[in-house]
Amino acid sequence: MDPRIAVVPGSFDPPTLGHLDVIRRAAGLFDQLHVLVVHNPGKEAMLPIAERLRLLERSIAEADVEGDVIVAAWSMGLLVDYATDVGAKVLVKGIRSQVDVAYETPMAIVNRDLAHVETVFLLPDPSHALVSSSLVRQVAGLGGDVSPYVPPAVARFLDTGARGF
């Protein structure tokens, strides 16, 4: 039987507790999970991709996420190209609201049409349903405490910069 491989894509700028919740639950559903930091040309990033990778790896390790989890980056080509390259037949997306559903549904249909890659939507834990990376960036940029919204590794990094990491 072929291994069940899935990809959780996102900008993860920065990773949030909602992201970590989706990653943890998806890791329990698949034999191998690729957490993929993707470049979104429509967004100006706060953190370089290399830093997001480090923060994700540290956050996943500190949270004791079980399973075969690979953290990688993808900045050229279609997301489904990465998925097919690693043998993934599923993309996993966290959905917080109807706005996310409206945004993600056309992409899910196109991904299925292009590469026969299905998309699974996971609803967040209610405690994370209103948190986004954009909100975290705004709060952090204004000097607010983001620790209730991000994994401890991310909170330490944002609080101290690279010094405490």
TORVOZA-757770 format. One line per field, with one value per residue (C-alpha): residue in three letters; x, y, z. Coordinates in pm, 1 decimal, m for minus. Layout:
% residues N
code (ALA; ...)
xx (X; ...)
yy (Y; ...)
zz (Z; ...)
This chain:
% residues 165
code (MET; ASP; PRO; ARG; ILE; ALA; VAL; VAL; PRO; GLY; SER; PHE; ASP; PRO; PRO; THR; LEU; GLY; HIS; LEU; ASP; VAL; ILE; ARG; ARG; ALA; ALA; GLY; LEU; PHE; ASP; GLN; LEU; HIS; VAL; LEU; VAL; VAL; HIS; ASN; PRO; GLY; LYS; GLU; ALA; MET; LEU; PRO; ILE; ALA; GLU; ARG; LEU; ARG; LEU; LEU; GLU; ARG; SER; ILE; ALA; GLU; ALA; ASP; VAL; GLU; GLY; ASP; VAL; ILE; VAL; ALA; ALA; TRP; SER; MET; GLY; LEU; LEU; VAL; ASP; TYR; ALA; THR; ASP; VAL; GLY; ALA; LYS; VAL; LEU; VAL; LYS; GLY; ILE; ARG; SER; GLN; VAL; ASP; VAL; ALA; TYR; GLU; THR; PRO; MET; ALA; ILE; VAL; ASN; ARG; ASP; LEU; ALA; HIS; VAL; GLU; THR; VAL; PHE; LEU; LEU; PRO; ASP; PRO; SER; HIS; ALA; LEU; VAL; SER; SER; SER; LEU; VAL; ARG; GLN; VAL; ALA; GLY; LEU; GLY; GLY; ASP; VAL; SER; PRO; TYR; VAL; PRO; PRO; ALA; VAL; ALA; ARG; PHE; LEU; ASP; THR; GLY; ALA; ARG; GLY; PHE)
xx (0.0; 132.2; 208.0; m47.7; 145.4; 1.9; 126.1; 27.7; 121.2; 129.3; 327.8; 370.0; 477.2; 497.6; 373.1; 75.8; m85.8; m358.5; m97.3; 50.8; m295.9; m357.6; m8.1; m53.8; m391.2; m282.9; 28.4; m205.2; m402.1; m117.2; 192.6; 407.6; 334.5; 521.9; 483.6; 564.8; 658.6; 548.7; 631.7; 319.2; 400.7; 88.9; 216.1; 514.1; 682.7; 789.6; 1031.1; 1264.6; 1175.5; 1483.0; 1364.6; 1012.2; 1158.2; 1363.6; 1065.4; 840.8; 1098.4; 1153.5; 779.4; 695.6; 976.4; 881.1; 514.8; 612.7; 412.6; 408.5; 464.0; 688.3; 687.7; 913.6; 951.6; 1048.8; 1017.9; 885.8; 908.6; 909.9; 630.2; 292.1; 215.9; 84.4; 425.2; 580.2; 297.8; 342.2; 723.8; 695.5; 409.3; 142.0; m216.2; m361.2; m319.7; m435.9; m564.0; m685.4; m1014.6; m1110.9; m1416.3; m1639.2; m1386.8; m1121.7; m1364.3; m1443.3; m1072.3; m955.0; m1232.9; m1138.1; m772.5; m875.6; m1072.6; m787.1; m533.0; m754.2; m794.7; m422.4; m270.7; m543.2; m440.8; m732.4; m766.6; m882.8; m1006.5; m951.5; m1143.8; m936.9; m967.6; m1213.1; m946.2; m743.5; m1025.8; m971.8; m592.1; m400.5; m36.9; m142.3; m295.9; 13.9; 238.9; 27.3; 25.4; 398.8; 475.8; 300.1; 485.4; 200.6; 227.5; 172.1; 247.7; m120.7; m128.8; 203.5; 414.7; 670.9; 963.1; 795.3; 709.9; 1072.2; 1198.3; 958.4; 1024.3; 1401.8; 1476.1; 1745.8; 1932.0; 1718.7; 1663.8)
yy (0.0; 344.9; 578.6; 851.6; 1175.2; 1524.5; 1881.1; 2167.1; 2482.2; 2834.3; 3150.6; 3091.7; 3454.7; 3394.5; 3048.0; 3066.3; 2828.0; 2777.5; 2658.7; 2426.5; 2287.5; 2203.9; 2053.0; 1834.6; 1702.5; 1648.7; 1460.1; 1213.9; 1155.8; 1088.5; 869.0; 1163.8; 1534.4; 1807.5; 2150.3; 2377.6; 2743.1; 2899.6; 3239.7; 3448.5; 3722.8; 3910.5; 3960.9; 4147.3; 3911.6; 4011.2; 3718.0; 3566.9; 3213.8; 3067.0; 3213.0; 3078.6; 2733.3; 2748.9; 2870.4; 2596.2; 2324.4; 2448.6; 2490.1; 2141.7; 1985.5; 2170.2; 2071.2; 1703.7; 1664.4; 1292.8; 1148.6; 1191.4; 1569.7; 1737.9; 2116.5; 2257.8; 2567.9; 2617.5; 2941.7; 2847.5; 2678.6; 2548.1; 2405.5; 2089.3; 2044.0; 2009.6; 1778.9; 1545.1; 1556.0; 1416.2; 1176.6; 1371.9; 1327.3; 1569.3; 1932.9; 2024.4; 2376.4; 2531.1; 2714.6; 2983.0; 3139.2; 3161.7; 3408.3; 3133.5; 2887.2; 3133.2; 3198.3; 2835.3; 2658.5; 2775.9; 2687.9; 2342.3; 2279.7; 2395.0; 2185.7; 1879.6; 1953.1; 2017.2; 1727.8; 1512.5; 1647.9; 1677.1; 1944.3; 1866.7; 2153.9; 2133.8; 2359.9; 2519.6; 2468.0; 2744.5; 2909.7; 2978.2; 3055.6; 3431.8; 3439.0; 3502.6; 3571.3; 3918.2; 3992.7; 3863.1; 4080.2; 4385.5; 4322.8; 4245.3; 4552.1; 4772.4; 4616.0; 4396.5; 4055.7; 3785.4; 3489.9; 3380.9; 3339.4; 3183.3; 2884.0; 2959.5; 2951.4; 3220.3; 3430.9; 3413.8; 3509.6; 3801.6; 3921.9; 3910.4; 3891.8; 3644.1; 3709.0; 3475.5; 3211.0)
zz (0.0; m91.4; 197.9; 258.3; 200.5; 242.5; 219.6; 451.6; 260.1; 394.8; 427.0; 803.1; 848.8; 1143.2; 1245.3; 1481.5; 1728.5; 1466.9; 1218.2; 1478.5; 1558.8; 1191.3; 1156.5; 1466.4; 1354.7; 993.8; 1109.0; 1280.7; 960.9; 717.5; 707.1; 603.4; 624.0; 441.3; 600.9; 312.1; 342.3; 16.8; m123.1; m173.5; m427.1; m317.2; 38.8; 176.5; 422.2; 772.5; 808.4; 549.8; 442.3; 617.1; 949.4; 901.7; 836.8; 1157.8; 1360.7; 1222.7; 1289.8; 1644.8; 1712.2; 1580.8; 1786.1; 2106.2; 2062.4; 2031.5; 1711.8; 1639.5; 1296.0; 997.2; 947.9; 693.7; 683.8; 344.6; 126.7; m225.9; m417.0; m785.4; m976.4; m877.9; m536.0; m701.3; m866.3; m520.8; m411.4; m706.7; m671.3; m315.6; m394.4; m205.0; m314.4; m58.6; 38.9; 389.2; 452.7; 776.2; 736.0; 988.9; 826.9; 520.1; 376.4; 381.2; 220.8; m59.4; m119.2; m100.4; m294.2; m645.4; m578.8; m455.3; m773.4; m998.0; m803.7; m848.1; m1220.2; m1277.2; m1085.4; m928.0; m588.0; m346.7; m77.6; 275.1; 489.2; 864.9; 1097.1; 1372.5; 1741.0; 1842.4; 2056.5; 1739.4; 1497.4; 1488.3; 1487.1; 1165.5; 1087.9; 970.3; 1309.2; 1488.9; 1269.7; 1348.8; 1725.2; 1730.3; 1518.4; 1772.1; 2065.1; 2190.9; 2355.2; 2092.7; 2321.4; 2343.3; 1964.4; 1865.4; 1969.3; 2242.9; 1995.1; 1784.9; 2090.4; 2208.6; 1865.1; 1824.3; 2178.9; 2158.2; 1787.5; 1694.7; 2024.0; 2238.0; 1978.7)
